[in-house]
Every structure is written in C-alpha cells, then in structure tokens.
Amino acid sequence: MTEIFVHKGIEVETDAPITSAAEELGTSRDLFLKRAAIFGGSVFAAASLGMALPGNAKATRASDVAILNFALTLEYLEATFYAIAATKGFGPRVGRLARVIRDHEIAHVKALVATIPSLGGTPVKKPKFRFPPSLYANETVFLQTAMALEDTGVGAYNGAGPALTLRPVKEAAASIVAVEAMHASWVRGVAGTAPAPASFDDLLTTQQVLAAAGPFLA
C-alpha cells in the first residue's frame, strides 16, 4: 500500500507502511524503536530496557553506546539509500551528489563501527531496508527524499547531542552532524530550494525520527 509522509513540507511517497510507536512492529522496526527510545534520552525508555541511567562510568558508556548504535542505524539507512541512487543513471550533478554522499555515509558507518567496541559495546547489524523504486523514478523525487532524510539525520543528532556524556563521543558526533548539515544544504541547493531555510535547526524527538525513517525499515 502506498503511503505519503511529510517532513518539513516535503512530501515523499513510499510503499512501506508508516507506523507509530504504539503499533506492532516487525523485527527491524522493533529494534529501531528501541534504539530510538534510548536515543531520545528518555528515563522511562532506559528503565524499560534494563539500562542504568548515567551515574557511573559503566552507565555512561552504556548510554553513549546506545545512542551511537541508533546513529549507526540511521547511517546504514542513508548509506544504502545513496548507494542505490548512485546506480540509477541520474544526470552528472545529481549523480555526483549521490556518489559523494554515499561515500561519506559509508565512512560514517565505518567510524561508528570502530568506535562502539572501544566503549565496550557491540555495533548493531545492518537492518533490512525497503526503498521503493518510485523514490528513484526521477531526480526530483530522489532529491525530495534526500532532503527529508538529511533533515532527519541532522535533527536526530541535534536531539541526541545533549544526552551524550563522554567527550570523545561528543566530538565524533559533532564532526558527523556538521557533515550531515552540509549534505542537507547541498541537496537543497541542487533541488533549487533555500540551502539554509531557517536561522535555527530542529532537535527532533523520537517520534519525529521514527516517522521519517521508520517507513524504510523492512
């Protein structure tokens, strides 16, 4: 069934059903939801997953690992989205954008996969994604989807930033979100919209991240 979701005024059509946190979720979406709950820094979510809140070194590492694993899920999603786009034969300008951002997202994945074990955690496995062919039907639809995903990525990092506790993790997240923001600006510029549409950016909630990225999880 085809669904439409809207993010910052951008309408994107997807064949994957859109779910809310209260609905029954499949394996990949269930994991995504659990990571999203930790990513949002919720006390209730931490307790429900058996995690201690940051209060000692072990808990601090655990909470940061949970956030990084959720970030890793988003990076897997973006890397996959752009990897598919790079094979679609778009024009030189859009094709280059897809290839460059794909490589950046792959680099982010590798960095997070390398960082998480250093904190005593285990990197999450890449989930199964579902990107309908309609998202790549033409450059306009692809760029609209890219705008939505990039805005979501930036907002997700912004929302989680205050919950991070370890300085090296904060620095890593800051260096990634800066590049993600440049991606968002680049995509908007190529799409012919304002590269920086507002003076301040959003800090997305768990529900907002899930609404934007959840439909692409199988």
C-alpha positions, 0 to 999 in steps of 0.5 A: 500500500502506498503511503505519503509522509511529510517532513518539513513540507516535503512530501515523499511517497513510499510503499512501506507502511508508516507506523507509530510507536504504539503499533506492532512492529516487525523485527527491524522496526522493533529494534529501531524503536528501541534504539530510538527510545534510548536515543531520545534520552528518555528515563522511562525508555532506559528503565524499560530496557534494563539500562542504568541511567548515567551515574557511573562510568559503566552507565555512561558508556552504556548510554553513549553506546546506545545512542551511537548504535541508533546513529549507526542505524540511521547511517546504514539507512542513508548509506544504502539509500545513496548507494542505490541512487548512485546506480540509477543513471541520474544526470552528472550533478545529481549523480555526483551528489549521490556518489559523494554522499554515499561515500561519506555515509559509508565512512560514517558507518565505518567510524561508528563501527570502530568506535562502539567496541572501544566503549565496550559495546557491540555495533548493531547489524545492518537492518533490512531496508525497503526503498521503493523504486518510485523514490528513484523514478526521477531526480526530483523525487530522489532529491525530495527524499534526500532532503527529508532524510538529511533533515532527519539525520541532522535533527536526530543528532541535534536531539541526541547531542545533549544526552551524550556524556563522554567527550570523545563521543561528543566530538565524533558526533559533532564532526558527523552532524556538521557533515550531515548539515552540509549534505542537507544544504547541498541537496537543497541547493541542487533541488533549487530550494533555500540551502539554509531555510531557517536561522535555527535547526530542529532537535527532533524527538523520537517520534519525529525520527521514527516517522521519517525513517521508520517507513524504510525499515523492512 
